[in-house]
Amino acid sequence: MSDLTLRVIDDPTPELIATLGEGLTRHALPTTGVPGFLPLAVAAYRGDTLIGGVQGTINWNWLHVALIWIAEEARRSGLGSTLLCRIERVARERGCTDAHLDTFSYQARPFYERHGYEVFATLEDYPPGHRRIFLRKNLERSTGS
């Protein structure tokens, strides 16, 4: 191990991230029988302009919603609900039974709760003075999305 070099990478390339995910999948595949870490996104455009999107990962039978963003001018239009429902529907079609995500106390907790997500954990003082909130949803009980 004396020939080992550690590098701190502030902006990892998509190729590096994909290689790490592929390595984890190869490691887990004998146990799970199903590949994980499959990327998924739904994007909304007005003409050629991106106005919103949701990005996640399918890990076996779980959807992890990592990012959801709506442009300021498109907020409160129902687009966030449309995007969340669409990625959940696609995840169900691909075999997901559950979904999870996280948000912060100053962000969208009520939005996710209106969509059937329930809090299962929180981290206090993350960021200082706030909480990071982890939510989950059973997708099999919510086939109307």
TIZA-467093 format. One line per 10 residues: for each residue x, y, z of N, C-alpha, C, O, CB. Coordinates in nm, 2 decimals, always signed. Glycine has a CB too. Layout:
<sites>
X/Y/Z/X/Y/Z/X/Y/Z/X/Y/Z/X/Y/Z; ...
</sites>
This chain:
<sites>
+0.08/-0.12/+0.00/+0.00/+0.00/+0.00/+0.09/+0.13/+0.00/+0.03/+0.24/+0.00/-0.09/+0.00/+0.12; +0.22/+0.11/+0.00/+0.30/+0.23/+0.00/+0.30/+0.30/-0.13/+0.34/+0.42/-0.13/+0.45/+0.19/+0.03; +0.25/+0.24/-0.24/+0.24/+0.31/-0.37/+0.11/+0.37/-0.39/+0.08/+0.42/-0.50/+0.27/+0.21/-0.48; +0.03/+0.38/-0.28/-0.11/+0.44/-0.29/-0.10/+0.59/-0.29/-0.03/+0.65/-0.21/-0.19/+0.38/-0.17; -0.18/+0.65/-0.37/-0.20/+0.79/-0.38/-0.34/+0.83/-0.35/-0.43/+0.78/-0.42/-0.15/+0.85/-0.51; -0.37/+0.91/-0.26/-0.51/+0.96/-0.23/-0.52/+1.10/-0.29/-0.43/+1.19/-0.27/-0.54/+0.96/-0.08; -0.63/+1.12/-0.36/-0.65/+1.25/-0.42/-0.79/+1.31/-0.37/-0.89/+1.23/-0.37/-0.65/+1.25/-0.57; -0.79/+1.43/-0.33/-0.92/+1.49/-0.29/-0.97/+1.56/-0.42/-0.90/+1.63/-0.49/-0.90/+1.60/-0.18; -1.09/+1.52/-0.46/-1.15/+1.57/-0.58/-1.28/+1.65/-0.55/-1.38/+1.59/-0.51/-1.19/+1.45/-0.68; -1.27/+1.78/-0.57/-1.38/+1.87/-0.53/-1.49/+1.86/-0.64/-1.61/+1.90/-0.60/-1.33/+2.01/-0.52
-1.46/+1.82/-0.76/-1.56/+1.82/-0.86/-1.55/+1.69/-0.94/-1.50/+1.68/-1.05/-1.54/+1.94/-0.96; -1.59/+1.58/-0.87/-1.58/+1.45/-0.94/-1.65/+1.44/-1.07/-1.76/+1.49/-1.09/-1.63/+1.33/-0.85; -1.59/+1.37/-1.17/-1.65/+1.36/-1.30/-1.76/+1.26/-1.30/-1.77/+1.17/-1.21/-1.54/+1.32/-1.40; -1.86/+1.27/-1.39/-1.96/+1.17/-1.40/-1.90/+1.03/-1.42/-1.96/+0.93/-1.37/-2.06/+1.20/-1.51; -1.79/+1.02/-1.49/-1.72/+0.89/-1.51/-1.67/+0.83/-1.38/-1.69/+0.71/-1.35/-1.60/+0.91/-1.61; -1.61/+0.91/-1.29/-1.57/+0.86/-1.16/-1.68/+0.81/-1.08/-1.68/+0.71/-1.02/-1.49/+0.97/-1.08; -1.79/+0.89/-1.07/-1.91/+0.85/-1.00/-1.97/+0.72/-1.05/-2.01/+0.64/-0.97/-2.02/+0.97/-1.00; -1.98/+0.71/-1.18/-2.03/+0.59/-1.25/-1.94/+0.47/-1.21/-1.99/+0.36/-1.18/-2.04/+0.61/-1.40; -1.81/+0.49/-1.21/-1.72/+0.38/-1.18/-1.74/+0.33/-1.04/-1.74/+0.21/-1.01/-1.57/+0.42/-1.20; -1.75/+0.43/-0.94/-1.78/+0.39/-0.80/-1.91/+0.31/-0.79/-1.92/+0.21/-0.72/-1.78/+0.51/-0.72
-2.02/+0.36/-0.86/-2.15/+0.29/-0.85/-2.14/+0.15/-0.91/-2.20/+0.06/-0.86/-2.25/+0.38/-0.93; -2.07/+0.14/-1.02/-2.05/+0.01/-1.09/-1.98/-0.09/-1.00/-2.01/-0.21/-0.99/-1.98/+0.02/-1.22; -1.87/-0.04/-0.93/-1.80/-0.12/-0.83/-1.89/-0.17/-0.72/-1.88/-0.29/-0.68/-1.68/-0.04/-0.78; -1.97/-0.08/-0.66/-2.06/-0.12/-0.56/-2.17/-0.22/-0.61/-2.20/-0.31/-0.54/-2.13/+0.00/-0.50; -2.21/-0.20/-0.73/-2.31/-0.29/-0.79/-2.25/-0.43/-0.80/-2.31/-0.53/-0.77/-2.36/-0.24/-0.92; -2.13/-0.44/-0.86/-2.06/-0.57/-0.87/-2.04/-0.64/-0.74/-2.06/-0.76/-0.72/-1.92/-0.55/-0.94; -2.01/-0.56/-0.63/-1.99/-0.61/-0.50/-2.12/-0.67/-0.44/-2.12/-0.77/-0.38/-1.93/-0.50/-0.41; -2.23/-0.59/-0.46/-2.36/-0.63/-0.40/-2.44/-0.73/-0.49/-2.52/-0.80/-0.43/-2.44/-0.51/-0.39; -2.41/-0.74/-0.61/-2.49/-0.83/-0.70/-2.50/-0.97/-0.66/-2.61/-1.03/-0.67/-2.43/-0.82/-0.84; -2.39/-1.04/-0.61/-2.41/-1.17/-0.56/-2.51/-1.19/-0.44/-2.57/-1.29/-0.43/-2.27/-1.23/-0.51
-2.52/-1.08/-0.36/-2.62/-1.09/-0.25/-2.76/-1.05/-0.30/-2.86/-1.11/-0.26/-2.57/-0.99/-0.14; -2.77/-0.94/-0.38/-2.90/-0.88/-0.41/-2.96/-0.95/-0.53/-3.08/-0.96/-0.54/-2.89/-0.74/-0.44; -2.88/-1.00/-0.63/-2.93/-1.06/-0.75/-2.98/-0.95/-0.85/-3.02/-0.99/-0.96/-3.04/-1.15/-0.72; -2.98/-0.83/-0.81/-3.04/-0.72/-0.90/-2.94/-0.60/-0.89/-2.90/-0.57/-0.78/-3.18/-0.68/-0.85; -2.91/-0.54/-1.01/-2.82/-0.43/-1.00/-2.89/-0.31/-0.93/-3.01/-0.29/-0.93/-2.78/-0.39/-1.14; -2.80/-0.23/-0.87/-2.85/-0.11/-0.80/-2.79/+0.02/-0.86/-2.71/+0.01/-0.96/-2.83/-0.11/-0.65; -2.82/+0.13/-0.81/-2.75/+0.26/-0.85/-2.78/+0.29/-1.00/-2.69/+0.33/-1.07/-2.60/+0.25/-0.83; -2.91/+0.27/-1.04/-2.95/+0.31/-1.17/-3.00/+0.45/-1.17/-3.10/+0.47/-1.11/-3.05/+0.20/-1.23; -2.94/+0.54/-1.25/-2.98/+0.68/-1.25/-3.12/+0.69/-1.32/-3.15/+0.62/-1.41/-2.88/+0.77/-1.32; -3.19/+0.79/-1.28/-3.32/+0.82/-1.34/-3.35/+0.97/-1.32/-3.32/+1.03/-1.21/-3.44/+0.74/-1.27
-3.41/+1.04/-1.42/-3.44/+1.18/-1.41/-3.57/+1.20/-1.49/-3.59/+1.14/-1.59/-3.33/+1.27/-1.45; -3.64/+1.30/-1.46/-3.75/+1.36/-1.54/-3.73/+1.51/-1.54/-3.72/+1.57/-1.44/-3.90/+1.32/-1.47; -3.73/+1.56/-1.66/-3.70/+1.71/-1.68/-3.82/+1.77/-1.75/-3.88/+1.71/-1.83/-3.57/+1.73/-1.75; -3.84/+1.90/-1.72/-3.94/+1.98/-1.78/-3.88/+2.10/-1.85/-3.80/+2.17/-1.80/-4.05/+2.03/-1.67; -3.92/+2.11/-1.98/-3.86/+2.22/-2.06/-3.98/+2.31/-2.11/-4.09/+2.27/-2.14/-3.79/+2.16/-2.18; -3.95/+2.44/-2.12/-4.03/+2.53/-2.19/-3.95/+2.57/-2.31/-3.85/+2.65/-2.30/-4.08/+2.66/-2.10; -3.98/+2.52/-2.43/-3.90/+2.54/-2.55/-3.77/+2.46/-2.52/-3.77/+2.34/-2.49/-3.87/+2.69/-2.58; -3.66/+2.53/-2.53/-3.52/+2.47/-2.50/-3.47/+2.50/-2.36/-3.36/+2.46/-2.33/-3.42/+2.52/-2.60; -3.56/+2.57/-2.28/-3.51/+2.61/-2.15/-3.56/+2.51/-2.04/-3.68/+2.48/-2.03/-3.56/+2.75/-2.12; -3.47/+2.46/-1.97/-3.50/+2.37/-1.85/-3.57/+2.46/-1.75/-3.51/+2.56/-1.70/-3.38/+2.30/-1.79
-3.69/+2.42/-1.71/-3.76/+2.49/-1.60/-3.78/+2.41/-1.47/-3.84/+2.46/-1.38/-3.90/+2.54/-1.65; -3.74/+2.28/-1.48/-3.76/+2.20/-1.36/-3.72/+2.06/-1.39/-3.71/+2.02/-1.50/-3.90/+2.21/-1.31; -3.69/+1.99/-1.28/-3.66/+1.85/-1.29/-3.64/+1.78/-1.16/-3.64/+1.84/-1.05/-3.53/+1.83/-1.37; -3.64/+1.65/-1.17/-3.62/+1.56/-1.05/-3.52/+1.45/-1.09/-3.53/+1.40/-1.20/-3.76/+1.50/-1.00; -3.43/+1.43/-1.01/-3.32/+1.33/-1.03/-3.31/+1.23/-0.92/-3.32/+1.28/-0.80/-3.19/+1.39/-1.07; -3.29/+1.11/-0.95/-3.28/+1.01/-0.84/-3.20/+0.89/-0.89/-3.14/+0.88/-0.99/-3.42/+0.97/-0.79; -3.21/+0.79/-0.80/-3.14/+0.66/-0.83/-3.23/+0.55/-0.78/-3.29/+0.55/-0.68/-3.00/+0.66/-0.76; -3.24/+0.45/-0.87/-3.31/+0.33/-0.83/-3.20/+0.23/-0.77/-3.11/+0.19/-0.84/-3.38/+0.26/-0.95; -3.22/+0.20/-0.64/-3.14/+0.10/-0.57/-3.23/-0.02/-0.54/-3.31/-0.02/-0.44/-3.08/+0.16/-0.45; -3.22/-0.12/-0.62/-3.30/-0.24/-0.61/-3.45/-0.21/-0.61/-3.50/-0.17/-0.72/-3.26/-0.32/-0.48
-3.52/-0.22/-0.50/-3.67/-0.19/-0.50/-3.70/-0.05/-0.44/-3.81/-0.02/-0.41/-3.74/-0.30/-0.43; -3.60/+0.03/-0.43/-3.61/+0.17/-0.37/-3.58/+0.27/-0.47/-3.48/+0.26/-0.54/-3.53/+0.18/-0.24; -3.66/+0.38/-0.47/-3.62/+0.50/-0.54/-3.57/+0.60/-0.44/-3.63/+0.63/-0.34/-3.75/+0.56/-0.62; -3.45/+0.65/-0.47/-3.40/+0.76/-0.39/-3.41/+0.89/-0.47/-3.34/+0.90/-0.57/-3.25/+0.73/-0.34; -3.49/+0.98/-0.43/-3.51/+1.11/-0.49/-3.40/+1.20/-0.44/-3.40/+1.24/-0.32/-3.65/+1.17/-0.47; -3.30/+1.23/-0.52/-3.18/+1.31/-0.47/-3.20/+1.46/-0.49/-3.17/+1.54/-0.40/-3.06/+1.26/-0.55; -3.26/+1.50/-0.60/-3.27/+1.64/-0.63/-3.41/+1.67/-0.70/-3.45/+1.59/-0.78/-3.16/+1.69/-0.73; -3.47/+1.78/-0.66/-3.59/+1.83/-0.73/-3.58/+1.98/-0.73/-3.55/+2.04/-0.62/-3.72/+1.78/-0.66; -3.59/+2.04/-0.85/-3.58/+2.18/-0.86/-3.68/+2.24/-0.96/-3.70/+2.17/-1.06/-3.43/+2.22/-0.91; -3.74/+2.35/-0.93/-3.83/+2.42/-1.01/-3.79/+2.56/-1.03/-3.76/+2.63/-0.93/-3.98/+2.41/-0.96
-3.78/+2.61/-1.15/-3.74/+2.75/-1.17/-3.84/+2.84/-1.10/-3.96/+2.81/-1.09/-3.73/+2.79/-1.32; -3.79/+2.95/-1.05/-3.87/+3.05/-0.97/-4.00/+3.08/-1.04/-4.11/+3.08/-0.98/-3.79/+3.18/-0.95; -4.00/+3.11/-1.17/-4.12/+3.15/-1.24/-4.22/+3.03/-1.26/-4.34/+3.06/-1.30/-4.09/+3.20/-1.38; -4.18/+2.91/-1.24/-4.27/+2.79/-1.26/-4.32/+2.74/-1.12/-4.40/+2.64/-1.12/-4.20/+2.69/-1.34; -4.27/+2.79/-1.01/-4.31/+2.74/-0.88/-4.46/+2.77/-0.85/-4.52/+2.87/-0.91/-4.23/+2.80/-0.77; -4.52/+2.69/-0.77/-4.66/+2.70/-0.74/-4.76/+2.68/-0.86/-4.87/+2.73/-0.86/-4.69/+2.83/-0.67; -4.71/+2.61/-0.96/-4.79/+2.59/-1.08/-4.83/+2.44/-1.09/-4.91/+2.40/-1.17/-4.71/+2.62/-1.20; -4.79/+2.36/-0.99/-4.82/+2.22/-0.99/-4.71/+2.13/-1.06/-4.71/+2.01/-1.06/-4.95/+2.19/-1.07; -4.60/+2.20/-1.11/-4.50/+2.13/-1.18/-4.42/+2.04/-1.09/-4.39/+1.93/-1.13/-4.40/+2.23/-1.25; -4.39/+2.08/-0.97/-4.32/+2.00/-0.87/-4.40/+1.87/-0.85/-4.34/+1.76/-0.84/-4.30/+2.07/-0.74
-4.53/+1.88/-0.83/-4.61/+1.76/-0.81/-4.61/+1.67/-0.93/-4.60/+1.55/-0.92/-4.76/+1.80/-0.77; -4.62/+1.73/-1.05/-4.62/+1.65/-1.17/-4.49/+1.58/-1.18/-4.49/+1.46/-1.22/-4.64/+1.75/-1.29; -4.37/+1.64/-1.16/-4.24/+1.58/-1.17/-4.23/+1.46/-1.07/-4.18/+1.36/-1.10/-4.13/+1.68/-1.15; -4.26/+1.49/-0.94/-4.25/+1.39/-0.84/-4.34/+1.27/-0.87/-4.29/+1.15/-0.86/-4.29/+1.45/-0.70; -4.46/+1.29/-0.91/-4.55/+1.18/-0.94/-4.50/+1.10/-1.06/-4.51/+0.98/-1.06/-4.69/+1.23/-0.97; -4.44/+1.17/-1.16/-4.39/+1.10/-1.28/-4.27/+1.01/-1.24/-4.26/+0.89/-1.29/-4.35/+1.20/-1.39; -4.17/+1.06/-1.16/-4.06/+0.98/-1.13/-4.10/+0.86/-1.04/-4.04/+0.75/-1.05/-3.95/+1.06/-1.06; -4.20/+0.88/-0.96/-4.25/+0.77/-0.87/-4.32/+0.67/-0.96/-4.30/+0.55/-0.94/-4.35/+0.82/-0.77; -4.39/+0.71/-1.06/-4.46/+0.61/-1.15/-4.36/+0.53/-1.23/-4.37/+0.41/-1.24/-4.56/+0.69/-1.25; -4.26/+0.60/-1.28/-4.16/+0.53/-1.36/-4.08/+0.43/-1.27/-4.05/+0.32/-1.31/-4.05/+0.63/-1.42
-4.05/+0.47/-1.15/-3.99/+0.38/-1.05/-4.07/+0.26/-1.02/-4.02/+0.15/-1.02/-3.96/+0.46/-0.92; -4.20/+0.28/-1.00/-4.29/+0.16/-0.98/-4.29/+0.07/-1.10/-4.28/-0.05/-1.08/-4.44/+0.21/-0.95; -4.29/+0.13/-1.22/-4.29/+0.05/-1.34/-4.16/-0.03/-1.35/-4.15/-0.14/-1.42/-4.30/+0.14/-1.47; -4.05/+0.02/-1.29/-3.92/-0.05/-1.29/-3.90/-0.14/-1.16/-3.79/-0.18/-1.14/-3.81/+0.05/-1.30; -4.01/-0.16/-1.09/-4.00/-0.26/-0.98/-3.98/-0.20/-0.84/-3.97/-0.27/-0.74/-3.90/-0.35/-1.00; -3.99/-0.07/-0.83/-3.97/-0.01/-0.69/-4.10/-0.02/-0.61/-4.21/+0.00/-0.66/-3.93/+0.14/-0.70; -4.08/-0.05/-0.49/-4.19/-0.06/-0.39/-4.19/+0.06/-0.29/-4.30/+0.08/-0.23/-4.19/-0.19/-0.32; -4.08/+0.13/-0.28/-4.07/+0.23/-0.18/-3.98/+0.35/-0.24/-3.91/+0.33/-0.34/-4.01/+0.18/-0.05; -3.99/+0.46/-0.18/-3.91/+0.58/-0.21/-3.86/+0.65/-0.09/-3.93/+0.64/+0.02/-3.99/+0.68/-0.31; -3.75/+0.71/-0.10/-3.70/+0.80/+0.02/-3.63/+0.92/-0.04/-3.58/+0.92/-0.15/-3.61/+0.71/+0.11
-3.63/+1.02/+0.05/-3.56/+1.15/+0.01/-3.53/+1.22/+0.14/-3.57/+1.18/+0.25/-3.65/+1.23/-0.08; -3.46/+1.34/+0.12/-3.44/+1.42/+0.24/-3.46/+1.57/+0.20/-3.45/+1.60/+0.08/-3.30/+1.40/+0.30; -3.49/+1.65/+0.30/-3.51/+1.79/+0.28/-3.46/+1.86/+0.41/-3.42/+1.79/+0.50/-3.66/+1.82/+0.25; -3.47/+1.99/+0.41/-3.43/+2.06/+0.53/-3.55/+2.13/+0.59/-3.65/+2.16/+0.52/-3.32/+2.16/+0.49; -3.54/+2.17/+0.72/-3.66/+2.23/+0.79/-3.70/+2.36/+0.73/-3.82/+2.40/+0.75/-3.62/+2.25/+0.93; -3.62/+2.43/+0.65/-3.66/+2.55/+0.58/-3.70/+2.53/+0.44/-3.73/+2.63/+0.37/-3.54/+2.65/+0.59; -3.72/+2.40/+0.40/-3.75/+2.38/+0.26/-3.89/+2.31/+0.25/-3.99/+2.37/+0.29/-3.65/+2.28/+0.20; -3.90/+2.19/+0.19/-4.02/+2.14/+0.13/-4.09/+2.03/+0.21/-4.16/+1.95/+0.15/-4.00/+2.10/+0.00; -4.07/+2.02/+0.34/-4.13/+1.91/+0.41/-4.28/+1.90/+0.39/-4.33/+1.79/+0.36/-4.10/+1.92/+0.56; -4.36/+2.01/+0.40/-4.50/+1.99/+0.38/-4.54/+1.95/+0.24/-4.64/+1.87/+0.23/-4.57/+2.13/+0.41
-4.46/+1.99/+0.14/-4.49/+1.94/+0.01/-4.48/+1.79/+0.00/-4.57/+1.72/-0.06/-4.39/+2.01/-0.09; -4.37/+1.73/+0.05/-4.35/+1.59/+0.05/-4.46/+1.52/+0.13/-4.50/+1.41/+0.09/-4.21/+1.55/+0.09; -4.49/+1.57/+0.25/-4.60/+1.51/+0.33/-4.73/+1.51/+0.26/-4.81/+1.41/+0.27/-4.61/+1.58/+0.46; -4.76/+1.61/+0.18/-4.89/+1.61/+0.10/-4.89/+1.50/+0.00/-4.99/+1.46/-0.05/-4.91/+1.75/+0.03; -4.77/+1.46/-0.04/-4.75/+1.35/-0.14/-4.73/+1.21/-0.08/-4.69/+1.12/-0.15/-4.64/+1.38/-0.23; -4.76/+1.20/+0.05/-4.76/+1.07/+0.12/-4.63/+1.03/+0.18/-4.62/+0.92/+0.23/-4.80/+0.97/+0.02; -4.53/+1.12/+0.19/-4.41/+1.09/+0.25/-4.42/+1.11/+0.40/-4.49/+1.20/+0.45/-4.29/+1.17/+0.20; -4.35/+1.02/+0.48/-4.35/+1.03/+0.62/-4.21/+1.04/+0.67/-4.12/+0.97/+0.62/-4.42/+0.90/+0.68; -4.19/+1.12/+0.78/-4.06/+1.14/+0.84/-4.02/+1.01/+0.91/-4.10/+0.95/+0.98/-4.06/+1.26/+0.94; -3.90/+0.97/+0.89/-3.84/+0.85/+0.96/-3.72/+0.89/+1.04/-3.67/+0.81/+1.12/-3.82/+0.74/+0.87
-3.66/+1.00/+1.01/-3.54/+1.04/+1.09/-3.51/+1.19/+1.07/-3.55/+1.25/+0.97/-3.41/+0.96/+1.05; -3.44/+1.25/+1.16/-3.40/+1.39/+1.15/-3.26/+1.40/+1.21/-3.22/+1.33/+1.30/-3.50/+1.49/+1.22; -3.18/+1.49/+1.15/-3.05/+1.53/+1.21/-3.07/+1.68/+1.26/-3.10/+1.76/+1.18/-2.94/+1.51/+1.10; -3.04/+1.70/+1.38/-3.05/+1.83/+1.44/-2.93/+1.92/+1.40/-2.82/+1.86/+1.39/-3.07/+1.82/+1.59; -2.95/+2.05/+1.40/-2.85/+2.14/+1.37/-2.77/+2.12/+1.24/-2.65/+2.13/+1.24/-2.75/+2.14/+1.49; -2.85/+2.08/+1.14/-2.79/+2.05/+1.01/-2.87/+2.12/+0.90/-2.97/+2.07/+0.86/-2.79/+1.90/+0.98; -2.83/+2.24/+0.85/-2.72/+2.32/+0.90/-2.75/+2.39/+1.03/-2.87/+2.37/+1.08/-2.69/+2.43/+0.79; -2.66/+2.45/+1.09/-2.68/+2.51/+1.23/-2.81/+2.59/+1.24/-2.84/+2.68/+1.16/-2.56/+2.60/+1.27; -2.89/+2.55/+1.34/-3.02/+2.62/+1.36/-3.13/+2.55/+1.29/-3.25/+2.60/+1.30/-3.01/+2.76/+1.32; -3.11/+2.45/+1.21/-3.21/+2.39/+1.13/-3.20/+2.23/+1.14/-3.11/+2.18/+1.22/-3.20/+2.43/+0.98
-3.28/+2.16/+1.07/-3.28/+2.01/+1.07/-3.28/+1.96/+0.93/-3.34/+2.02/+0.84/-3.40/+1.96/+1.15; -3.21/+1.85/+0.91/-3.22/+1.77/+0.79/-3.32/+1.66/+0.82/-3.31/+1.59/+0.92/-3.08/+1.71/+0.74; -3.42/+1.65/+0.73/-3.53/+1.56/+0.76/-3.54/+1.45/+0.65/-3.53/+1.48/+0.53/-3.67/+1.64/+0.76; -3.55/+1.33/+0.69/-3.55/+1.21/+0.60/-3.69/+1.16/+0.60/-3.75/+1.13/+0.70/-3.45/+1.10/+0.65; -3.74/+1.13/+0.48/-3.88/+1.09/+0.46/-3.88/+0.97/+0.37/-3.79/+0.94/+0.29/-3.97/+1.20/+0.40; -3.99/+0.89/+0.38/-4.01/+0.77/+0.30/-4.15/+0.75/+0.26/-4.24/+0.81/+0.32/-3.96/+0.64/+0.38; -4.17/+0.68/+0.16/-4.31/+0.65/+0.11/-4.32/+0.51/+0.05/-4.23/+0.47/-0.02/-4.35/+0.76/+0.00; -4.43/+0.45/+0.08/-4.45/+0.32/+0.01/-4.52/+0.35/-0.12/-4.63/+0.40/-0.12/-4.54/+0.23/+0.11; -4.46/+0.31/-0.23/-4.52/+0.34/-0.36/-4.63/+0.24/-0.40/-4.71/+0.27/-0.49/-4.41/+0.33/-0.46; -4.63/+0.13/-0.34/-4.74/+0.03/-0.37/-4.88/+0.08/-0.32/-4.98/+0.04/-0.38/-4.71/-0.11/-0.31
-4.88/+0.15/-0.21/-5.00/+0.20/-0.15/-5.05/+0.33/-0.22/-5.15/+0.39/-0.19/-4.99/+0.23/+0.00; -4.97/+0.39/-0.31/-5.00/+0.52/-0.37/-4.99/+0.51/-0.52/-4.92/+0.59/-0.59/-4.90/+0.62/-0.32; -5.07/+0.42/-0.58/-5.06/+0.40/-0.73/-5.12/+0.51/-0.81/-5.12/+0.50/-0.93/-5.12/+0.27/-0.76; -5.18/+0.61/-0.74/-5.24/+0.72/-0.82/-5.14/+0.82/-0.87/-5.19/+0.91/-0.94/-5.34/+0.79/-0.73; -5.02/+0.81/-0.84/-4.92/+0.91/-0.88/-4.89/+0.90/-1.03/-4.81/+0.97/-1.08/-4.79/+0.89/-0.81
</sites>
